[in-house]
Amino acid sequence: MTERRGSATPPDSVTPSTAVPPFWTPRLATFLGLLFAEGVAAAPARALLAAYVEGVLQQPPRLTSVVLAVQMACNGIFALAGGAVADLAGRRTAVLIGLTVGVTSGLLIATRSPWLLIGLAVLSGIAMGFHSTGGQSYLLAISSTARLGMAAAVFFLTKTASQAGGALIAGYAADRLGFQSVGLVAALLGLVVLVAAVLWLPAAPAAPSTASTPATKRLWVDTGYGRLLRRPGVLALGAVRFLPTTAWGAASLAFPLLIYRLSQSATTVGLFGTVSLLAASAAQLATGRAIDRVGPRVLVLPLAVSVLACSLLAVALGHSIAGLFISGTLWTMTAWGLSITMPPLIHQLGRGRDDGRLVAITHALWSAGMLSGTLAGGELIERAALAPFAFAAGCLVLTCLTAFWFTRVTSGPRQPVGEEPV
């Protein structure tokens, strides 16, 4: 009798082990809402910094590249600290520290001192490191594995939409009210978002490895990164993250600056940011759906080849505003599509216990790539207008090779839970 009662289950019932949690939850909705508002606050500096430095501060593009380089260096360094905070002190704590980026980014285009601009770049870079690592770790912790592709797509789509809307509004407002007014309003909005997050952002589930003893925590600090960096799959993923980001670092400096030089209009620069990011939104959703159907690994190489094709198009069409809009929009779409694969790939390699550290590693490499690409782009654009695009194309050829390497080293059978993944 006991066995019959224990085995009898209504035909239409779903056991907890097979139930798929709902995609939209109050925690995810709150998180994405705050992320969107923060993105609007940070968008003016991202879209208009190059135009601000050249048009208002009357400084050469080299200053823009230095500011972005300082920002990216701090971003990469503190991404590692963000990984530690996310896995040991909680994902919510890392997110809250990162949300200060709205305030610091807004002030970047409100100051008229180059030295203060560099100092604010340090603060915003620190915040960006925590923001990216904490945000992605939080997303992985609150999302269902079965819907992780769409979760990543919606996460990046939220960031993209906020940047697009913020860039359009900021460009229009800067032409009429001035850069400083736009920067101060953005900083105020960032402060409001931060206070709202402190009040309403729920805590995320802790990583499996953090529910442990102090000895395990010391092991995380002492050997966690070294252990991960000895895995071929992690090294290959890092290369796929670093190289196309280096290319994008050069391109993201060149596109708005060349458009500004040809148009002499901040509104046109803001419009480019809006158009390219809105188009990238469709690419993000399509990539997220494809990830949930076929998995992220098989998409890496085709997307890498697509980004390379866009860089060659920029070299060919970069002498006109229309050509820059077309090639820049397509480049943004394919590059953002490649970025969508990162959180699911990280989750596959990290398997829950190493997600925070893998996010930190890949984001540190992203920052190093943006740093390298921005510095190279700032130097090359002084010599030839389209040189940054040619440099980016070279990086993307290497990206295709490393993408092929990644698919090879991660194509083996899935390991049992107790074994170390590739």
N, C-alpha and C positions, 0 to 999 in steps of 0.2 A: 504493500500500500504506500509505503513511503516513497519507493522508487517511482511509482506511477504518478503520485502527486508532484514529485520533483521534476519529472520529465514532461509533464503535460503543460503545453504552452499554447495559448490561443493562436490559430493559424495566421492572423493578421498582425500579431504583435511583433515589435522590433526590439531586440535585445540591446542593452547599452553598448555592447561591443561593436554592433553593426550600425547603430544610429549615427547619422551624419548631423552634427550640430548646425543650427541655422547660420547662414552667412552673416546676416546683419544682427548684431547684438548692441545693446546700449553702450557697452564699453567701446566697441569698434566705432560706432557712430560718434560718440563723444571725442574719441581720439582723432578721427579724421576731420571733424569739425574744427577742432583746435589747430590741427595741422594746416587746414585751409586758410584760416585767419592769419596764422603766423606767416604762411607763404605770401599772402598779400602784403603784409608788413615788410617782408624782406625783399620783395620783388623790385622796388625802385632802384636799390643799390645794384642788384644783379644786372638789371637791364641798362642802366644809365651811367654806370661808373666811368666807362671809357669816354663817353660824351662829356660828362661833368669835368673830368680831369683836363681834357683838351679845350673845352669850350668856356669853362668858368675859371678854373685854376690857371689856365694858360700854360700847362705843363705838357711835356712830350709823352707819347705813349709808354715810354720806359717807366714812368711813375706808376701808371696803371698796372703794368706787369709786375712791378715791385710790390705794390699793395696787394695784388692778388696772390703773388708768391708768398708773402708773409702770411696772408690769410690761410692759404692752402697748407703751408708748413705747420702752423699751429693746429689746423684742422686735423692733419694726419697724426701728429704727436698725441693730441688729446683724444683722438678716436680710440687709441689703445687704453687710455685712462677711462674713457667711456665704456669700453667693453668690460673692464674690471668692475666699474660701478654697476653696470647693468646686471652682471651675473652674481655679484656679491652683495651689493646694497639694494638692488631692486631696479627693474626697468623703469618704473615711474620716476625714480630719483634722477636717472640719466636723462629722461625726457624733459623734466622740469628745468634742469640745468641748460639743456639744449635750446629750450624755448626763449632764452634770453637773446637769441640771435636776431629776433625781430627788432629789438631795441638798438642793439649795436649796429646792425646793418643800416637802419634808417639814419643814424647819425653820421654814417660814412659820407653821405651827400649833403650834409648840413654844415660841415666844417670847411673853413677856407684855409686851413693850415696843412701843408703837406705832411708835417711831422705828426700832427694830431691824427691825420688820416691814417698814417702807418700804425699809430698806437691803437686806434679803433679797429684796424685790421687784425691786430693781435687778439683783441677781445672777441671780435666776431668769429675769428678762426677757432678759438677755444670753444665757443658756443656751438659752432657748426660740427665740431668733432663729436661732442656729446649728443647733438641733435640727430645726426645720421646714425650713429651707433645705437643710441638709446631708442630712436624711433623704429628702426628695423628690428631690433631685438624685441621691442614691445609688440610689434606686429606679428612676429613669429610666435610669440607666447600666447597671443589671444586668438589666433586664427586656426581653423581646422586644416589639417594636412591635406585632406581631400580637395579643399578649395584654395590652396595656397597660391596657385597661379593667379586666380582672379583677385585674391587678397593683395598680392603684390601689385597687380595692375591697378586696382583701385587706389592703393597707397600712393603709387607714383602718379596716377592720374590726378589725385587730389593736389599733389605738389605742383604738377604741371598746370592744372587749371588755375590755381591760385597765382602762380607766376605769370601766366598769360594775362589774366585779368588785371593783376597789379601792374604789369608792365604797360598795358594799354592806358590805364588811368594815369599812371605816373608820367608817361611821355606827354600826354595831352596837358596835364597839370603843370609840368615843368616848363613848357613853352609859354604858359600864361601866368603862372604864379612864381616861377623860379624854382631852382633845385633845392634851395635851403628849406622853403616852406614844405615841399613834398617830403623831404627827409625828416623834418620834425613831426609831421603828421604820421608818417610811417613808424617812427620811434614810439609815439604815443599809442598807436594801435598795438604795437608789439608789447608794450607794458600791460595793456588791458588783457591781451591774450594770456600773458604769463600769470596774472592774478586769477583769471578764470580757470587756468589749468591747476593751479594750487588748490582751488576750491572744489573742482568737479572732476578732475581726471582720476578714474579708478586705478587701483593697483593691478598689476599683471601677475599671473602665476609665476612662481620662482622656477628657475632652471633646475633640472634634476640634480645637477652636480653641486648646487648651492645648498641643498638640504643635507648638510654634512657637518663634519667635525672641523675644528680649527686646523687640524693637520691637513685635511683635504684642501682647505682654503690656502694654506701655505704652499701645497703642491701646485695649486692653480697659478699662484703668483710666480713660483720658482720655475716650473717646467711646462706650464700649459702651452705657451706660445712655441717653445722649442719643439715640443712633441708634435704640434700641428704642422709646423714648417718642415718637418721631416717626411711628411706624406706627399707623394707625387701628385695626387689629386688636388691638394691644396696649393702646391706650387703652380700647377697648370692653371687653376682657377685664378690665382693671383696674377699670372701673366696676362690672361684674358681680360682681367680688370684693369691692369696698369696701362697696357699699350694703347687701346682705343681711347682711354681717358687722356693720355698724353696728346693724342691727335686732337681730341675735342678741346683740350686746354688751349692749343694754338688757334683752332678754328673759332672758339667762342670769343676770343679777343678780337679776331680779325673781322668776323661778320658785322657786328654792330659798329665798329670803327670805320670800316670801308663804306657801309651804308650811310653813316653820318657824314663822311667826307664827300660823298656823291650828292647827298640830299641837303646837307646843312640843316637838318630838322630832327629834333628829339622825338617829335611825334612819329616820324617814319621809323626811327629806331625802335620805339615802343610798339609800333604796328608789326614790325618784323618779329619781335619777341612774341606777340600775341598770336600771329598767324602760324608761326612755326610750332609753338607749343600746343595750340589747339589741334593742329594736324597730328602732332605726336600723341595726343590723347587717344585718337582712333587707333593708332598703332599700338599703344599700350594695352588697350582692351583686347585687340585682336591677338596680341602675343600672349596675354593672360589666358584667354580661352584655349589657345593652342597648347600652352603648357599643361593645362588641366587635362587635355585630351591625349597628348603624345609624350609629355614630359619635357623638362627644360633642356636636357643634354643634347638632343638631336637638333635643336634650333640654334645652337651657338654658332656653328660654322656657317650656315646660310646667312645669318644676320651679320656676321663679321664680313663676309664677302659683299653684302649689300652696303655696309658702311664704307668700304673701300671704293665701291662704284660711285658713291655720293661725293667722296673727296676728289675723285678725278673730274667729276662734273663741276665742282667748285673751281678747279683750276681752269677748266674750259670756259665757264660762264661768268667768272668773277669780275669782269670789267664793267658790268652794268648793274643797276639796282634790281632789275627784274631777274637777272641771272643769279644774283646773290640771294634773293628771296627764294627762288626755285631750289637751288642747290642747298641752301641753308635749311629750308623746311624739310626737304627729303633727308638730309643728314640728321636733323633732330629726330625725325620719325624713326629711322633705323637705329640710331644710337640709343634712343630711349627704349626701343624694343629689346636691344641687347641688355640694357640695364634691368629690364623686368625679369630676366632669367636669373639674376643674382640671388635674391632671397630664396627661391625654391632650391637652387643649387647649393646654397649655404646650408639649408635645412637638410638636404640629402646627405651632405658630407658631415655636418655637425651632429645630426641625429638627436637634436634636443639638448644634449649635454654640453656641446661646444659651440652652440649658435652665437652666443655673445662674442666669443673670442674670434670666431670666423668673420663675423660682421666687422669687428674691429680691424682685423688684418686686411680684409678687402677694402674697407674704407680708408685705411692708412695708405694703401696702394693707390686708391683713387685720388687721394690728396696729393701723393707724390707725383702721380701722372698729371694732375692739373697744375701743380707747381712747375714741373718740367716743361709742359706744353705752353703754359702762359709765359714763362721766361723766354723760351725759344721763339714764341710768336711775337713778343714785344721787340726782340732783337731783329728778327727776320723781316717784319713789316716795315722797318725803317730802311731796309735795303731794296726790297721789291714787294709790291702790294700783295701779290699772290703767293709769295714764298711760304707763308705759314701753311697754306693748303698743300703745297708740294711736300713740305716736311710731314704733314699729317698723313699724306698718302703713303709715305715710306713706313711710318709707324703702323699703318693699317695692313700693309703687306705682311709685316711680322705678326700682326694680330691674327690673320688668317692661318698662318703656320702654327701659332700656339693654340688656336681653336681646334685645329686638327689633332694636335698633341693631346689636348684635354679630352676630346672624344675617345681617343685611343686608351688613355690611362684610366678612364672611368667606365669603360665598356664591359668590365668583367662582371661575373655574377655577384649578386647582393650578398654581403656577409651576414652571418647570424648576429643577433643583437650584442652578444658578448664580445665579438671580435672587433679589432680596430679597422675602420673603413679606410679606403684608399686616400 
